Amino acid sequence: MPAKDSPAQAKNCFPALNRRRLLGGALAALPATSAFAQFRVEISGVGASQLPIAIGDFRTETLAGQPLGSIIRADLERSGEFRIVPAAGVALDETAYPDFNAWRGRAADALAGGSATKLADGRVDIRFKLWDVVKGQELGGLQQAVAPEDARRAAHKIADAIYEKLTGQKGVFSTRMAYVTKLGSRYSLRITDADGEGGQVALISPAPIISPAWSPDGNSLAYVSFETHKAVVWVQELLTGRRRVLADFRGSNSAPTFSPDGSQLALTLSRDGGSQLFLINRDGSGVRRITRDTSIDTEAVFAPDGAKLYFVSDRGGGPQVYRMPVGGGTAERVTFDGGYNISPTLSADGRSMAYITREGANGFRLCVMDLASGQVQRITDTTADEKPSFAPNGRMIVYATREGGRGVLATTTLDGKIKAKLVSTDGDVREPTWGPFLR
């Protein structure tokens, strides 16, 4: 069945966005009156090897309307790669010549500072500089002239620049996340910065929304909505807000995921009886079934090279993760530790798989498997984890869990040593998925 445009019974709250701002990853901020405008980041744990860095408060950062230094500090600390040397209250801009001896005395190996200046056209000029304290030399900087509503993302880009310069890995702080919130009887699909803030509402519905999945270019989301009183797969363009039905076959339509090249999606359909895996072209054409079994097959994800699918099946009795060639064929079991393993997600390099395992009658915990060796590490000590998703650099995982009877988002490093709970001010949070690097 080809895709079709369809008037939404749910409310589309994603306005048309300027192309420069979308492709740059910036989204208009929610109004300050939003009941779900802010998260509170709580970081716990200590990494085995962390680089000590001091981030001063940016000079006149109030002109940016955002606590730039605090945002950068939180980003770097959450990554698990850095230990933050206290520097709050120290104003340090990019023109300064630091007293390196003093900072060495504070046990800082690196130092960063910057400034914010209001321009005549209303934009904010945000600059920073990074120093190697040990060697007493500059390591470079960054200058950005941004609209005031983009100041938060400018801080994330500075954190990315620092992260990449000091670790050699690409930072993910200016990427985005999508997740679903439930407040009373209202469901919302939201897109935020990687720290859970700076959000935009993509969809509001009185019916459940589940399984959001990013396109590899970051310009679209696929998801399942029950607004027509059954599970239907939609695809929504984030630039225009236009949404269309991708799969509305007889029975259930669920668990969409994009292929690495974005040309097709895998999804679970019950149109032929039972729940089986299908492939469908991005325009809704070319539907073809790839599993033929009496079991339930669902939650498929593509390997990074696009050659294989990892999915959950109960063909062995209980739900386990399997893999098979994308075009169909023999399925190979991947998980053996425990009798109930679901929700696989793969790192971008294809080396690690995160998933949820059940322990006891009702405990669900996040695990990470090294796919080459099959070695499994339990990452969390919580008991209600669900829906893990790797950061695009493969260094962190976002997942949903519960605290105080409510759903919250959390991130963790792959070794589980640094965790950050992104605690909302209201409502349940669930179904997170970490967006790609923007192309």
Buried (B, 14 or more C-beta within 10 A) or exposed (E): BEBEEEEBEBEBBBEEBEEEBBBBBBBBBBEEEEEBBBBEBEBEEEBEEBBBBBBBBBBBBEBBBBBBBBBBBBBBBBBBBBBBBEBEEBBBBBEBEBEBEEBBEEEBBBBBBBBBBEEEEEBBBBBBBBBBBEEEEEBEBBEBBBBBBBBBBBBBBBBBBBBEBBBEEBBBBBBBBBBBBBBEEEBBBBBBBBBBBBBBBBBBBEBBBBBBBBBBBBBBBBBBBBBBEBBBBBBBBBBBBBBBBBBBBEBBBBBBBBBBEBBBBBBBBBBEEBBBBBBBBBEBEEBEEBBEBEBBBBBBBBBBEEEBBBBBBBBBEEBBBBBBBBEBEEBEEBBEEBBBBBBBBBBBEBBBBBBBBBBEEEEBBBBBBEBEEEEBEBBBEBBBBBBBBBBBBBBBBBBBBBEEEEBBBBBBBBEBBBBBBBBBEBBBBBBBBBBBBBE
